Amino acid sequence: MRFSSVIAALLLPAAAQAFAPSVRGQQQRSSSSALDATIAVIGASGLTAQECVYQALANGDSVVGLTRNPANCVIPAGSGGDKAGQSFDSDKLTLIAGDVTKAEDVAKVFAAGPIDGVVIALGGKTSDVGDTMLRDGTGNVVNAMKEAGVKRLSVVTSIGAGDSENQAPFFFKVLMWTAMKKIFEDKNRQEQLVQAQGTDLEWCIVRPGGLTVDAPTGVINVIEGEAGSIARAD
């Protein structure tokens, strides 16, 4: 069995500052998630979130996904192989159509049943989703978690966010300062909210480098200095 580093973050016994390429070493994925749990995936139709959904289901966990368009939540290219692009067919998957910036939609996720951990893997162009979607949506999720008594949270942001700016390659920094300036401002606000309001949660911020749709390797390289790329499936 395989599970991604984002799902792995839910296994951490206490809050972590970040999972970013800032520590030397190599991590081999475990053979089991050891959760047998129900995982909420927020932004379930995104490419990284699809991997979380797919791998959690493959490990026998249940998933409750929130997405603006459930039809777009399909088997991912990286882990899905020949089934990539097909609809999920699992009685352990519940997809809820909703907007993460609306508290009432987020509440539906936690009303679906007991949730053991939450993955926030939101994305989209600011021209489509607004300048504060990440911060506002994450705030709604954190509030709903507290109301439901859910503790474990994994938040996918990006290399370059927060105090990892110097780990981003130069060409990516240029994008951060120009075309992607608004989305990185929102990512920074998102991280700040988790750090400020998540003091009673067990949280981990995951800052991947360049993401690909390649098949999973099972190995995650965590290094000091400039970030490289990683398959979404890892």
C-alpha positions as CSV (number, residue, x, y, z in Angstrom):
1,M,0.0,0.0,0.0
2,R,1.1,3.6,-0.7
3,F,0.2,6.9,0.8
4,S,1.4,10.4,-0.1
5,S,3.4,12.7,2.1
6,V,0.3,14.9,2.5
7,I,-1.6,12.0,4.0
8,A,1.6,11.1,6.0
9,A,1.4,14.5,7.6
10,L,-1.8,13.4,9.3
11,L,0.2,10.7,11.2
12,L,2.4,13.2,12.9
13,P,1.9,13.0,16.7
14,A,2.1,16.8,17.2
15,A,2.1,20.1,15.4
16,A,5.0,20.6,12.9
17,Q,6.2,23.9,11.6
18,A,6.4,22.7,8.0
19,F,7.1,19.8,5.7
20,A,9.4,21.5,3.2
21,P,12.8,20.7,1.6
22,S,14.7,22.2,4.5
23,V,16.1,19.2,6.3
24,R,18.7,16.8,4.8
25,G,17.6,13.2,4.3
26,Q,15.4,10.9,2.4
27,Q,12.1,9.5,3.6
28,Q,10.7,6.1,2.5
29,R,7.0,5.9,2.5
30,S,5.5,3.4,4.9
31,S,3.6,0.4,3.7
32,S,0.4,1.3,5.5
33,S,-1.4,4.5,6.5
34,A,-2.2,2.9,9.9
35,L,-5.2,5.1,10.0
36,D,-8.3,3.1,8.9
37,A,-9.9,6.5,9.3
38,T,-12.2,9.0,7.7
39,I,-10.3,11.8,6.0
40,A,-11.8,15.0,4.8
41,V,-10.2,16.4,1.6
42,I,-10.9,20.0,1.0
43,G,-10.6,21.0,-2.7
44,A,-11.0,17.4,-3.7
45,S,-11.0,17.9,-7.5
46,G,-7.5,19.5,-7.6
47,L,-4.6,17.4,-9.0
48,T,-2.9,17.0,-5.6
49,A,-6.1,16.4,-3.8
50,Q,-7.1,13.7,-6.2
51,E,-4.0,11.8,-5.2
52,C,-5.0,12.1,-1.6
53,V,-8.5,10.8,-2.3
54,Y,-7.2,7.9,-4.4
55,Q,-4.4,6.8,-2.1
56,A,-6.6,7.1,1.0
57,L,-9.3,4.9,-0.6
58,A,-6.6,2.4,-1.8
59,N,-5.5,2.1,1.8
60,G,-9.0,1.3,3.0
61,D,-9.7,4.7,4.5
62,S,-13.0,6.6,3.9
63,V,-13.0,10.0,2.3
64,V,-15.3,13.0,2.5
65,G,-14.4,15.5,-0.2
66,L,-15.5,19.1,-0.7
67,T,-15.3,20.5,-4.2
68,R,-17.1,23.1,-6.3
69,N,-17.6,20.4,-9.0
70,P,-17.7,16.8,-7.8
71,A,-17.6,15.6,-11.4
72,N,-14.0,16.9,-11.7
73,C,-12.8,14.6,-8.9
74,V,-11.4,11.7,-10.9
75,I,-8.7,9.0,-10.6
76,P,-5.4,10.8,-10.9
77,A,-2.8,10.3,-13.6
78,G,0.1,9.7,-11.3
79,S,-1.3,6.7,-9.2
80,G,-4.2,5.8,-11.4
81,G,-2.4,4.3,-14.3
82,D,-4.8,3.0,-17.0
83,K,-7.7,4.1,-14.9
84,A,-6.6,7.8,-14.9
85,G,-9.5,10.2,-15.6
86,Q,-12.2,7.7,-14.7
87,S,-14.7,8.5,-12.0
88,F,-14.2,7.0,-8.6
89,D,-16.3,4.0,-7.8
90,S,-16.2,3.5,-4.1
91,D,-18.8,3.4,-1.3
92,K,-16.2,4.8,1.0
93,L,-16.1,8.1,-0.9
94,T,-18.6,10.9,-0.3
95,L,-18.3,14.0,-2.5
96,I,-20.0,17.2,-1.4
97,A,-20.6,20.1,-3.8
98,G,-19.8,23.4,-2.1
99,D,-17.7,26.5,-1.7
100,V,-15.0,26.5,0.9
101,T,-15.5,30.2,1.5
102,K,-19.1,29.5,2.7
103,A,-19.1,28.2,6.3
104,E,-22.4,26.4,5.8
105,D,-20.9,24.3,2.9
106,V,-17.8,23.4,5.0
107,A,-20.1,22.4,7.9
108,K,-21.7,19.7,5.6
109,V,-18.3,17.9,5.5
110,F,-18.3,17.5,9.2
111,A,-22.0,16.7,9.3
112,A,-21.4,13.7,7.0
113,G,-20.0,11.7,10.0
114,P,-17.0,11.6,12.3
115,I,-13.8,12.9,10.7
116,D,-10.4,11.8,11.9
117,G,-8.2,14.2,9.9
118,V,-8.4,16.9,7.3
119,V,-6.3,17.7,4.2
120,I,-6.6,21.2,2.7
121,A,-5.4,21.2,-0.9
122,L,-7.0,24.2,-2.3
123,G,-6.0,25.9,-5.6
124,G,-7.3,27.9,-8.5
125,K,-6.6,31.2,-10.2
126,T,-7.3,34.3,-8.1
127,S,-9.3,35.6,-11.0
128,D,-11.6,32.7,-10.6
129,V,-11.7,32.1,-6.9
130,G,-10.9,35.6,-5.4
131,D,-7.8,37.1,-3.7
132,T,-8.6,35.7,-0.2
133,M,-10.1,32.2,-0.9
134,L,-7.2,30.3,0.7
135,R,-7.2,32.3,3.9
136,D,-11.0,32.6,4.2
137,G,-11.6,28.9,3.3
138,T,-9.0,27.6,5.6
139,G,-10.4,29.8,8.4
140,N,-13.8,28.1,7.8
141,V,-12.3,24.7,7.9
142,V,-10.3,25.4,11.1
143,N,-13.4,26.7,12.8
144,A,-15.4,23.7,11.7
145,M,-12.7,21.3,13.0
146,K,-12.8,23.0,16.4
147,E,-16.5,22.7,16.6
148,A,-16.4,19.0,15.6
149,G,-13.4,18.2,17.9
150,V,-11.2,17.2,15.0
151,K,-7.5,17.7,15.7
152,R,-5.3,16.6,12.8
153,L,-4.7,18.9,9.8
154,S,-2.5,18.8,6.8
155,V,-2.3,22.0,4.7
156,V,-0.7,22.0,1.2
157,T,0.7,25.4,0.3
158,S,3.9,25.8,-1.8
159,I,7.6,26.2,-1.7
160,G,8.2,29.9,-1.5
161,A,5.4,30.5,1.0
162,G,6.1,31.7,4.5
163,D,9.8,31.5,5.6
164,S,10.7,29.2,2.6
165,E,11.0,32.0,0.0
166,N,14.7,31.5,-0.3
167,Q,14.3,27.8,-1.1
168,A,12.4,28.6,-4.3
169,P,14.4,28.6,-7.6
170,F,15.1,32.1,-8.9
171,F,12.7,31.8,-11.9
172,F,9.9,30.8,-9.5
173,K,10.7,33.7,-7.3
174,V,10.2,36.0,-10.3
175,L,6.7,34.5,-10.8
176,M,6.0,34.9,-7.1
177,W,6.9,38.6,-7.3
178,T,4.9,39.2,-10.5
179,A,2.2,36.9,-12.1
180,M,1.6,34.9,-8.9
181,K,2.0,37.7,-6.4
182,K,-1.7,37.7,-5.3
183,I,-1.9,33.9,-4.8
184,F,1.3,33.9,-2.7
185,E,0.0,36.7,-0.6
186,D,-3.0,34.5,0.0
187,K,-0.9,31.5,0.7
188,N,1.1,33.5,3.3
189,R,-2.1,34.6,4.9
190,Q,-3.3,31.0,4.9
191,E,-0.2,29.8,6.7
192,Q,-0.4,32.6,9.2
193,L,-4.0,31.7,10.0
194,V,-3.1,28.0,10.7
195,Q,-0.2,29.0,12.9
196,A,-2.2,31.6,14.8
197,Q,-5.5,29.7,15.2
198,G,-4.3,26.2,15.1
199,T,-2.6,26.2,18.5
200,D,-5.0,23.5,19.8
201,L,-4.7,21.5,16.6
202,E,-2.1,18.9,15.4
203,W,-1.2,20.6,12.1
204,C,1.4,20.3,9.4
205,I,2.0,22.7,6.5
206,V,3.3,20.9,3.4
207,R,5.3,23.0,1.0
208,P,6.1,21.0,-2.1
209,G,8.5,22.1,-4.8
210,G,7.6,21.8,-8.5
211,L,4.7,19.3,-8.8
212,T,4.5,16.7,-11.6
213,V,1.8,14.1,-12.5
214,D,4.4,11.3,-12.7
215,A,3.9,7.9,-11.1
216,P,4.8,7.6,-7.4
217,T,8.4,6.7,-6.6
218,G,7.8,5.9,-2.9
219,V,10.8,8.1,-2.0
220,I,10.7,11.7,-0.8
221,N,13.9,13.7,-0.8
222,V,14.0,16.4,1.9
223,I,17.0,18.7,1.5
224,E,18.5,22.0,2.5
225,G,18.6,24.8,0.0
226,E,16.8,25.2,-3.3
227,A,13.8,23.0,-3.8
228,G,13.4,20.5,-6.7
229,S,10.4,18.8,-8.1
230,I,8.2,16.0,-6.7
231,A,5.4,13.8,-8.1
232,R,2.0,14.7,-6.7
233,A,1.6,11.0,-6.1
234,D,4.4,11.2,-3.5
